[in-house]
Every structure is written in C-alpha cells, then in structure tokens.
Amino acid sequence: MNSALASTLPSTPPVPAADPALAAAEPAPALSQGPGRKAHISREDIMRAALKLLGPHRSVSTLSLREIAREAGIAPNSFYRQFRDVDELAVALIEQAGASLRQIIGKARRRAGTERSVVRSSVKAFMEQLHADDKLLHILLREGAVGSDAFMQAVDRQLSFFEEELRLDLMRMASDGRTGLYEPALTAKAITRLVFAMGATAMDLPPERLPALTEQVIVMVRIIMTGTQALARDPTLPK
C-alpha cells in the first residue's frame, strides 16, 4: 500500500448511516459473525479490501458488495455500518485517490527548482503511478471514463483540485522567473486534462513503452507553457 494512501486514510470523515437507528446501534458482538469474519471493521479496512480487488480490467464500478465483504472478512450486512452502498464506497475511493496523488505530485513539483524540471518531475511522478501497487491513478482514470454520473462528477472534482493547485504553482513560477502567464486557470486546466488523457492512453500499455510516452507528454506540456508565456508577452498574438 502506497505510503501516501496510508497517511491520508485516517482523515476520511465518517459518512452517516442511512438508518439513524443503525448508526446509534452498538457494534455486533463477535458471536454473530461467521467463521473467519471480523467482529469490527473500519471504513479504511473496507476501502483497502476494495483496492485489492481492482485490476487491469476491474474498475470500482464492477465490484459487488459481497465480494468486497468477502475480501474484507466481514458479513455483507456489516458493510452497511460504514457505507450506504458500493457507489458511496467508490466515491470515497475516488476522493482518497485524488488526495493521495495530489500529495505525490505536489511533492515532486516542490522538489524541482526550475520550470523545466518542474514539468519533467511532475509528469514522471504522474506516469510512475500507472504501475504503482495501490492502483490509485487507475481509479481516477477508469471511473472517469466508465463509471456512473456520480463517479464521473467525483473524478471531475478531483481534477479541479489538481488544476487549482497547479494554477497557484504556475503563477508562483511565472512571478519568480518573470516569464508571464496568460490565463493561469485555463493553462492549468489544459495541462491537467492533457496529462490525465495521456495517462488513460498509457494505462494499459506494457511498461517498456511508458518512458517514450512520458517524454512525449513532457514535450506537450512544454509546448503549452511556451504558448501561454508567448501570449502573456505579446498581446497582439491571435487568441
């Protein structure tokens, strides 16, 4: 399990149970559990169990409540003590994936010293997550394409968080380097959407093809940066 996921899971706020009486009830005693089942389980335990079931051709939207409960070692009814349904679990995983990935990529940007190194380190950190064991990036890429409207909206919210953080970093770099920046929010959105779209393309590629695609994405991002700086310097350029 990725260290970023482990560090952020405990902060996930509890979601009220659909039935107030259930929320107020005491946890079921161990005797009510079947052989090998856990008497108590947290939201984080269920989320980790769901992550273990994901694979190259398995999105969160394809998981059933029973198989998640079996992986977590609980009775299916115990699932409802933490989540209303699998859809709510999927949204929680999308939010957790977004928070963890922003932490990983944000650290990569902060370690870099120049604009060129920021672009390279950020794109490489993103692409490396395609083959990370925790499958966090896969959650964002797959659910944004094949999930329900609620899943897609949750993914879009996470992308907007990436865009805002990138916008602030781009403005800081433009101020430090006095390069100028045309439409910072739109520039951040163009870069974010490009990188995620290319990540979706790369998701099912063999690992040996990833370095070449990563270099292509780095060049694409630099083209966007060159364009936004040129527009900021010369207001007569066509827009």
ROTOR-645890 format. One record per residue (C-alpha): residue in one letter; x, y, z. Coordinates in Angstrom, 3 decimals, padded with zeros to 6 digits. Example, Ala and Ser with C-alpha at 12.3 -4.5 7.8 and 13.67 -1.06 7.14 Angstrom:
# ROTOR-645890
<atom><resn>A</resn><u>012.300</u><v>-004.500</v><w>007.800</w></atom>
<atom><resn>S</resn><u>013.670</u><v>-001.060</v><w>007.140</w></atom>
# end
This chain:
# ROTOR-645890
<atom><resn>M</resn><u>000.000</u><v>000.000</v><w>000.000</w></atom>
<atom><resn>N</resn><u>001.353</u><v>003.383</v><w>-001.016</w></atom>
<atom><resn>S</resn><u>002.593</u><v>005.458</v><w>001.929</w></atom>
<atom><resn>A</resn><u>000.581</u><v>008.461</v><w>000.749</w></atom>
<atom><resn>L</resn><u>-002.599</u><v>006.421</v><w>000.943</w></atom>
<atom><resn>A</resn><u>-001.742</u><v>005.187</v><w>004.410</w></atom>
<atom><resn>S</resn><u>-001.072</u><v>008.728</v><w>005.593</w></atom>
<atom><resn>T</resn><u>-004.335</u><v>010.127</v><w>004.317</w></atom>
<atom><resn>L</resn><u>-006.830</u><v>007.335</v><w>005.009</w></atom>
<atom><resn>P</resn><u>-007.412</u><v>008.141</v><w>008.700</w></atom>
<atom><resn>S</resn><u>-008.545</u><v>011.668</v><w>007.825</w></atom>
<atom><resn>T</resn><u>-011.517</u><v>010.452</v><w>005.753</w></atom>
<atom><resn>P</resn><u>-014.627</u><v>011.779</v><w>007.504</w></atom>
<atom><resn>P</resn><u>-017.228</u><v>009.232</v><w>008.577</w></atom>
<atom><resn>V</resn><u>-020.413</u><v>009.100</v><w>006.500</w></atom>
<atom><resn>P</resn><u>-023.675</u><v>008.809</v><w>008.463</w></atom>
<atom><resn>A</resn><u>-025.517</u><v>005.524</v><w>008.092</w></atom>
<atom><resn>A</resn><u>-028.698</u><v>005.601</v><w>006.017</w></atom>
<atom><resn>D</resn><u>-030.693</u><v>004.406</v><w>009.025</w></atom>
<atom><resn>P</resn><u>-030.228</u><v>006.598</v><w>012.153</w></atom>
<atom><resn>A</resn><u>-031.118</u><v>003.667</v><w>014.352</w></atom>
<atom><resn>L</resn><u>-028.314</u><v>001.658</v><w>012.786</w></atom>
<atom><resn>A</resn><u>-025.812</u><v>004.435</v><w>013.386</w></atom>
<atom><resn>A</resn><u>-026.733</u><v>004.518</v><w>017.062</w></atom>
<atom><resn>A</resn><u>-026.612</u><v>000.769</v><w>017.488</w></atom>
<atom><resn>E</resn><u>-023.760</u><v>-000.960</v><w>019.277</w></atom>
<atom><resn>P</resn><u>-021.345</u><v>-002.967</v><w>017.058</w></atom>
<atom><resn>A</resn><u>-022.460</u><v>-006.543</v><w>016.573</w></atom>
<atom><resn>P</resn><u>-020.845</u><v>-008.992</v><w>019.010</w></atom>
<atom><resn>A</resn><u>-018.236</u><v>-011.390</v><w>017.738</w></atom>
<atom><resn>L</resn><u>-020.600</u><v>-014.361</v><w>018.183</w></atom>
<atom><resn>S</resn><u>-022.838</u><v>-013.025</v><w>015.417</w></atom>
<atom><resn>Q</resn><u>-020.003</u><v>-013.229</v><w>012.891</w></atom>
<atom><resn>G</resn><u>-019.359</u><v>-016.313</v><w>010.793</w></atom>
<atom><resn>P</resn><u>-016.131</u><v>-018.334</v><w>010.919</w></atom>
<atom><resn>G</resn><u>-013.126</u><v>-016.228</v><w>009.984</w></atom>
<atom><resn>R</resn><u>-015.076</u><v>-012.968</v><w>009.914</w></atom>
<atom><resn>K</resn><u>-014.018</u><v>-009.866</v><w>011.798</w></atom>
<atom><resn>A</resn><u>-016.167</u><v>-008.549</v><w>014.620</w></atom>
<atom><resn>H</resn><u>-015.292</u><v>-004.908</v><w>013.919</w></atom>
<atom><resn>I</resn><u>-014.149</u><v>-003.170</v><w>010.766</w></atom>
<atom><resn>S</resn><u>-013.479</u><v>000.425</v><w>009.746</w></atom>
<atom><resn>R</resn><u>-014.152</u><v>002.367</v><w>006.563</w></atom>
<atom><resn>E</resn><u>-010.441</u><v>002.196</v><w>005.818</w></atom>
<atom><resn>D</resn><u>-010.443</u><v>-001.618</v><w>006.083</w></atom>
<atom><resn>I</resn><u>-013.246</u><v>-001.841</v><w>003.521</w></atom>
<atom><resn>M</resn><u>-011.518</u><v>000.622</v><w>001.200</w></atom>
<atom><resn>R</resn><u>-008.282</u><v>-001.386</v><w>001.351</w></atom>
<atom><resn>A</resn><u>-010.201</u><v>-004.583</v><w>000.597</w></atom>
<atom><resn>A</resn><u>-011.788</u><v>-002.972</v><w>-002.468</w></atom>
<atom><resn>L</resn><u>-008.375</u><v>-001.769</v><w>-003.687</w></atom>
<atom><resn>K</resn><u>-007.049</u><v>-005.335</v><w>-003.561</w></atom>
<atom><resn>L</resn><u>-009.789</u><v>-006.463</v><w>-005.945</w></atom>
<atom><resn>L</resn><u>-009.026</u><v>-003.891</v><w>-008.617</w></atom>
<atom><resn>G</resn><u>-007.026</u><v>-004.928</v><w>-011.652</w></atom>
<atom><resn>P</resn><u>-006.316</u><v>-004.082</v><w>-015.295</w></atom>
<atom><resn>H</resn><u>-009.898</u><v>-004.876</v><w>-016.253</w></atom>
<atom><resn>R</resn><u>-011.667</u><v>-004.248</v><w>-012.974</w></atom>
<atom><resn>S</resn><u>-012.976</u><v>-000.803</v><w>-012.065</w></atom>
<atom><resn>V</resn><u>-014.658</u><v>000.016</v><w>-008.774</w></atom>
<atom><resn>S</resn><u>-018.000</u><v>000.105</v><w>-010.575</w></atom>
<atom><resn>T</resn><u>-017.690</u><v>-003.624</v><w>-011.391</w></atom>
<atom><resn>L</resn><u>-017.191</u><v>-004.748</v><w>-007.785</w></atom>
<atom><resn>S</resn><u>-020.063</u><v>-006.359</v><w>-005.915</w></atom>
<atom><resn>L</resn><u>-020.836</u><v>-005.779</v><w>-002.270</w></atom>
<atom><resn>R</resn><u>-020.488</u><v>-009.492</v><w>-001.500</w></atom>
<atom><resn>E</resn><u>-017.008</u><v>-009.850</v><w>-002.966</w></atom>
<atom><resn>I</resn><u>-015.831</u><v>-006.708</v><w>-001.156</w></atom>
<atom><resn>A</resn><u>-017.252</u><v>-008.069</v><w>002.107</w></atom>
<atom><resn>R</resn><u>-015.583</u><v>-011.438</v><w>001.486</w></atom>
<atom><resn>E</resn><u>-012.212</u><v>-009.776</v><w>000.825</w></atom>
<atom><resn>A</resn><u>-012.609</u><v>-007.659</v><w>003.977</w></atom>
<atom><resn>G</resn><u>-013.580</u><v>-010.694</v><w>006.062</w></atom>
<atom><resn>I</resn><u>-016.981</u><v>-009.379</v><w>007.148</w></atom>
<atom><resn>A</resn><u>-020.614</u><v>-010.323</v><w>006.720</w></atom>
<atom><resn>P</resn><u>-022.307</u><v>-008.356</v><w>003.902</w></atom>
<atom><resn>N</resn><u>-024.599</u><v>-006.632</v><w>006.407</w></atom>
<atom><resn>S</resn><u>-021.550</u><v>-005.232</v><w>008.246</w></atom>
<atom><resn>F</resn><u>-020.667</u><v>-003.272</v><w>005.102</w></atom>
<atom><resn>Y</resn><u>-023.672</u><v>-001.020</v><w>005.727</w></atom>
<atom><resn>R</resn><u>-022.270</u><v>000.148</v><w>009.040</w></atom>
<atom><resn>Q</resn><u>-019.663</u><v>002.148</v><w>007.070</w></atom>
<atom><resn>F</resn><u>-021.161</u><v>002.768</v><w>003.604</w></atom>
<atom><resn>R</resn><u>-024.683</u><v>003.068</v><w>002.245</w></atom>
<atom><resn>D</resn><u>-023.765</u><v>001.120</v><w>-000.896</w></atom>
<atom><resn>V</resn><u>-020.914</u><v>000.328</v><w>-003.285</w></atom>
<atom><resn>D</resn><u>-021.438</u><v>003.635</v><w>-005.086</w></atom>
<atom><resn>E</resn><u>-020.657</u><v>005.556</v><w>-001.903</w></atom>
<atom><resn>L</resn><u>-017.551</u><v>003.407</v><w>-001.404</w></atom>
<atom><resn>A</resn><u>-016.460</u><v>004.169</v><w>-004.976</w></atom>
<atom><resn>V</resn><u>-016.796</u><v>007.926</v><w>-004.442</w></atom>
<atom><resn>A</resn><u>-014.776</u><v>007.637</v><w>-001.212</w></atom>
<atom><resn>L</resn><u>-012.031</u><v>005.780</v><w>-003.101</w></atom>
<atom><resn>I</resn><u>-012.009</u><v>008.408</v><w>-005.860</w></atom>
<atom><resn>E</resn><u>-011.640</u><v>011.172</v><w>-003.273</w></atom>
<atom><resn>Q</resn><u>-008.887</u><v>009.282</v><w>-001.480</w></atom>
<atom><resn>A</resn><u>-007.073</u><v>008.589</v><w>-004.737</w></atom>
<atom><resn>G</resn><u>-007.197</u><v>012.257</v><w>-005.696</w></atom>
<atom><resn>A</resn><u>-005.893</u><v>013.429</v><w>-002.323</w></atom>
<atom><resn>S</resn><u>-003.032</u><v>010.910</v><w>-002.339</w></atom>
<atom><resn>L</resn><u>-001.985</u><v>011.675</v><w>-005.909</w></atom>
<atom><resn>R</resn><u>-002.034</u><v>015.424</v><w>-005.300</w></atom>
<atom><resn>Q</resn><u>000.305</u><v>014.837</v><w>-002.386</w></atom>
<atom><resn>I</resn><u>002.695</u><v>012.741</v><w>-004.523</w></atom>
<atom><resn>I</resn><u>002.762</u><v>015.148</v><w>-007.481</w></atom>
<atom><resn>G</resn><u>002.856</u><v>018.226</v><w>-005.246</w></atom>
<atom><resn>K</resn><u>005.983</u><v>016.896</v><w>-003.548</w></atom>
<atom><resn>A</resn><u>007.574</u><v>016.297</v><w>-006.954</w></atom>
<atom><resn>R</resn><u>006.852</u><v>019.887</v><w>-008.010</w></atom>
<atom><resn>R</resn><u>008.241</u><v>021.314</v><w>-004.784</w></atom>
<atom><resn>R</resn><u>011.467</u><v>019.325</v><w>-005.143</w></atom>
<atom><resn>A</resn><u>012.097</u><v>020.781</v><w>-008.608</w></atom>
<atom><resn>G</resn><u>013.956</u><v>024.065</v><w>-008.938</w></atom>
<atom><resn>T</resn><u>013.233</u><v>025.343</v><w>-012.450</w></atom>
<atom><resn>E</resn><u>010.222</u><v>025.365</v><w>-014.733</w></atom>
<atom><resn>R</resn><u>011.756</u><v>022.674</v><w>-016.970</w></atom>
<atom><resn>S</resn><u>012.481</u><v>020.418</v><w>-014.009</w></atom>
<atom><resn>V</resn><u>009.004</u><v>021.062</v><w>-012.581</w></atom>
<atom><resn>V</resn><u>007.406</u><v>019.849</v><w>-015.807</w></atom>
<atom><resn>R</resn><u>009.617</u><v>016.768</v><w>-016.034</w></atom>
<atom><resn>S</resn><u>009.384</u><v>015.765</v><w>-012.378</w></atom>
<atom><resn>S</resn><u>005.612</u><v>016.277</v><w>-012.241</w></atom>
<atom><resn>V</resn><u>004.866</u><v>014.297</v><w>-015.405</w></atom>
<atom><resn>K</resn><u>007.240</u><v>011.497</v><w>-014.390</w></atom>
<atom><resn>A</resn><u>005.678</u><v>011.284</v><w>-010.916</w></atom>
<atom><resn>F</resn><u>002.241</u><v>011.052</v><w>-012.521</w></atom>
<atom><resn>M</resn><u>003.201</u><v>008.387</v><w>-015.058</w></atom>
<atom><resn>E</resn><u>005.028</u><v>006.301</v><w>-012.465</w></atom>
<atom><resn>Q</resn><u>001.756</u><v>005.943</v><w>-010.591</w></atom>
<atom><resn>L</resn><u>000.338</u><v>003.950</v><w>-013.506</w></atom>
<atom><resn>H</resn><u>002.303</u><v>000.947</v><w>-012.264</w></atom>
<atom><resn>A</resn><u>002.112</u><v>001.618</v><w>-008.532</w></atom>
<atom><resn>D</resn><u>000.790</u><v>-001.223</v><w>-006.399</w></atom>
<atom><resn>D</resn><u>-002.017</u><v>000.812</v><w>-004.831</w></atom>
<atom><resn>K</resn><u>-003.827</u><v>001.449</v><w>-008.183</w></atom>
<atom><resn>L</resn><u>-004.811</u><v>004.967</v><w>-007.099</w></atom>
<atom><resn>L</resn><u>-004.315</u><v>006.547</v><w>-010.516</w></atom>
<atom><resn>H</resn><u>-006.250</u><v>003.722</v><w>-012.164</w></atom>
<atom><resn>I</resn><u>-009.254</u><v>004.612</v><w>-010.021</w></atom>
<atom><resn>L</resn><u>-009.313</u><v>008.180</v><w>-011.304</w></atom>
<atom><resn>L</resn><u>-008.687</u><v>007.229</v><w>-014.928</w></atom>
<atom><resn>R</resn><u>-011.152</u><v>004.342</v><w>-015.143</w></atom>
<atom><resn>E</resn><u>-014.019</u><v>005.745</v><w>-013.097</w></atom>
<atom><resn>G</resn><u>-013.884</u><v>008.995</v><w>-015.045</w></atom>
<atom><resn>A</resn><u>-014.475</u><v>007.025</v><w>-018.245</w></atom>
<atom><resn>V</resn><u>-016.718</u><v>004.067</v><w>-017.367</w></atom>
<atom><resn>G</resn><u>-018.349</u><v>004.897</v><w>-014.038</w></atom>
<atom><resn>S</resn><u>-021.747</u><v>006.342</v><w>-013.252</w></atom>
<atom><resn>D</resn><u>-022.551</u><v>010.056</v><w>-013.412</w></atom>
<atom><resn>A</resn><u>-021.810</u><v>010.296</v><w>-009.679</w></atom>
<atom><resn>F</resn><u>-018.378</u><v>008.709</v><w>-010.208</w></atom>
<atom><resn>M</resn><u>-017.579</u><v>010.980</v><w>-013.135</w></atom>
<atom><resn>Q</resn><u>-018.587</u><v>014.035</v><w>-011.123</w></atom>
<atom><resn>A</resn><u>-016.359</u><v>012.866</v><w>-008.263</w></atom>
<atom><resn>V</resn><u>-013.424</u><v>012.447</v><w>-010.667</w></atom>
<atom><resn>D</resn><u>-014.090</u><v>015.870</v><w>-012.172</w></atom>
<atom><resn>R</resn><u>-013.982</u><v>017.411</v><w>-008.690</w></atom>
<atom><resn>Q</resn><u>-010.588</u><v>015.836</v><w>-008.123</w></atom>
<atom><resn>L</resn><u>-009.330</u><v>017.174</v><w>-011.448</w></atom>
<atom><resn>S</resn><u>-010.483</u><v>020.662</v><w>-010.454</w></atom>
<atom><resn>F</resn><u>-008.409</u><v>020.348</v><w>-007.259</w></atom>
<atom><resn>F</resn><u>-005.352</u><v>019.371</v><w>-009.347</w></atom>
<atom><resn>E</resn><u>-005.987</u><v>022.353</v><w>-011.618</w></atom>
<atom><resn>E</resn><u>-006.231</u><v>024.838</v><w>-008.759</w></atom>
<atom><resn>E</resn><u>-003.020</u><v>023.634</v><w>-007.125</w></atom>
<atom><resn>L</resn><u>-001.227</u><v>023.726</v><w>-010.483</w></atom>
<atom><resn>R</resn><u>-002.587</u><v>027.230</v><w>-011.192</w></atom>
<atom><resn>L</resn><u>-001.055</u><v>028.521</v><w>-007.971</w></atom>
<atom><resn>D</resn><u>002.279</u><v>026.856</v><w>-008.726</w></atom>
<atom><resn>L</resn><u>002.319</u><v>028.231</v><w>-012.281</w></atom>
<atom><resn>M</resn><u>001.633</u><v>031.752</v><w>-011.026</w></atom>
<atom><resn>R</resn><u>004.440</u><v>031.422</v><w>-008.484</w></atom>
<atom><resn>M</resn><u>006.896</u><v>030.182</v><w>-011.131</w></atom>
<atom><resn>A</resn><u>005.868</u><v>032.935</v><w>-013.559</w></atom>
<atom><resn>S</resn><u>006.409</u><v>035.553</v><w>-010.857</w></atom>
<atom><resn>D</resn><u>009.795</u><v>034.117</v><w>-009.847</w></atom>
<atom><resn>G</resn><u>011.007</u><v>033.775</v><w>-013.428</w></atom>
<atom><resn>R</resn><u>009.247</u><v>036.888</v><w>-014.747</w></atom>
<atom><resn>T</resn><u>008.057</u><v>034.861</v><w>-017.713</w></atom>
<atom><resn>G</resn><u>004.447</u><v>035.969</v><w>-017.721</w></atom>
<atom><resn>L</resn><u>001.435</u><v>033.675</v><w>-017.829</w></atom>
<atom><resn>Y</resn><u>-001.657</u><v>034.010</v><w>-019.988</w></atom>
<atom><resn>E</resn><u>-004.934</u><v>032.834</v><w>-018.409</w></atom>
<atom><resn>P</resn><u>-003.386</u><v>030.849</v><w>-015.490</w></atom>
<atom><resn>A</resn><u>-006.570</u><v>028.884</v><w>-014.758</w></atom>
<atom><resn>L</resn><u>-007.016</u><v>027.861</v><w>-018.391</w></atom>
<atom><resn>T</resn><u>-003.330</u><v>026.966</v><w>-018.692</w></atom>
<atom><resn>A</resn><u>-003.580</u><v>024.749</v><w>-015.605</w></atom>
<atom><resn>K</resn><u>-006.714</u><v>023.103</v><w>-016.970</w></atom>
<atom><resn>A</resn><u>-005.101</u><v>022.435</v><w>-020.359</w></atom>
<atom><resn>I</resn><u>-002.085</u><v>020.786</v><w>-018.733</w></atom>
<atom><resn>T</resn><u>-004.118</u><v>018.748</v><w>-016.253</w></atom>
<atom><resn>R</resn><u>-006.592</u><v>017.444</v><w>-018.825</w></atom>
<atom><resn>L</resn><u>-003.795</u><v>016.646</v><w>-021.273</w></atom>
<atom><resn>V</resn><u>-001.783</u><v>014.663</v><w>-018.734</w></atom>
<atom><resn>F</resn><u>-004.816</u><v>012.704</v><w>-017.499</w></atom>
<atom><resn>A</resn><u>-005.928</u><v>011.954</v><w>-021.074</w></atom>
<atom><resn>M</resn><u>-002.454</u><v>010.664</v><w>-021.939</w></atom>
<atom><resn>G</resn><u>-002.435</u><v>008.691</v><w>-018.696</w></atom>
<atom><resn>A</resn><u>-005.637</u><v>006.958</v><w>-019.778</w></atom>
<atom><resn>T</resn><u>-003.945</u><v>006.098</v><w>-023.077</w></atom>
<atom><resn>A</resn><u>-000.889</u><v>004.730</v><w>-021.265</w></atom>
<atom><resn>M</resn><u>-002.792</u><v>002.807</v><w>-018.592</w></atom>
<atom><resn>D</resn><u>-002.872</u><v>-000.495</v><w>-020.467</w></atom>
<atom><resn>L</resn><u>000.438</u><v>-000.136</v><w>-022.291</w></atom>
<atom><resn>P</resn><u>003.314</u><v>-002.500</v><w>-021.444</w></atom>
<atom><resn>P</resn><u>005.824</u><v>-000.903</v><w>-019.026</w></atom>
<atom><resn>E</resn><u>008.584</u><v>-000.746</v><w>-021.636</w></atom>
<atom><resn>R</resn><u>006.568</u><v>001.735</v><w>-023.710</w></atom>
<atom><resn>L</resn><u>005.947</u><v>004.103</v><w>-020.820</w></atom>
<atom><resn>P</resn><u>009.271</u><v>006.054</v><w>-020.934</w></atom>
<atom><resn>A</resn><u>008.764</u><v>007.094</v><w>-024.568</w></atom>
<atom><resn>L</resn><u>005.192</u><v>008.212</v><w>-023.903</w></atom>
<atom><resn>T</resn><u>006.324</u><v>010.085</v><w>-020.797</w></atom>
<atom><resn>E</resn><u>008.823</u><v>012.052</v><w>-022.884</w></atom>
<atom><resn>Q</resn><u>006.091</u><v>012.907</v><w>-025.382</w></atom>
<atom><resn>V</resn><u>003.840</u><v>014.218</v><w>-022.606</w></atom>
<atom><resn>I</resn><u>006.700</u><v>016.329</v><w>-021.205</w></atom>
<atom><resn>V</resn><u>007.178</u><v>017.943</v><w>-024.627</w></atom>
<atom><resn>M</resn><u>003.417</u><v>018.553</v><w>-024.952</w></atom>
<atom><resn>V</resn><u>003.289</u><v>020.300</v><w>-021.584</w></atom>
<atom><resn>R</resn><u>006.289</u><v>022.447</v><w>-022.501</w></atom>
<atom><resn>I</resn><u>004.533</u><v>023.471</v><w>-025.730</w></atom>
<atom><resn>I</resn><u>001.574</u><v>024.659</v><w>-023.647</w></atom>
<atom><resn>M</resn><u>003.916</u><v>026.549</v><w>-021.326</w></atom>
<atom><resn>T</resn><u>005.717</u><v>028.195</v><w>-024.249</w></atom>
<atom><resn>G</resn><u>002.403</u><v>029.250</v><w>-025.734</w></atom>
<atom><resn>T</resn><u>000.990</u><v>030.743</v><w>-022.540</w></atom>
<atom><resn>Q</resn><u>004.205</u><v>032.699</v><w>-021.937</w></atom>
<atom><resn>A</resn><u>004.249</u><v>033.993</v><w>-025.521</w></atom>
<atom><resn>L</resn><u>000.634</u><v>035.149</v><w>-025.247</w></atom>
<atom><resn>A</resn><u>001.418</u><v>036.926</v><w>-021.992</w></atom>
<atom><resn>R</resn><u>004.388</u><v>038.772</v><w>-023.553</w></atom>
<atom><resn>D</resn><u>002.726</u><v>039.797</v><w>-026.813</w></atom>
<atom><resn>P</resn><u>-000.934</u><v>040.838</v><w>-026.575</w></atom>
<atom><resn>T</resn><u>-001.067</u><v>041.236</v><w>-030.381</w></atom>
<atom><resn>L</resn><u>-000.773</u><v>037.495</v><w>-030.965</w></atom>
<atom><resn>P</resn><u>-004.039</u><v>035.846</v><w>-032.082</w></atom>
<atom><resn>K</resn><u>-006.062</u><v>034.417</v><w>-029.220</w></atom>
# end
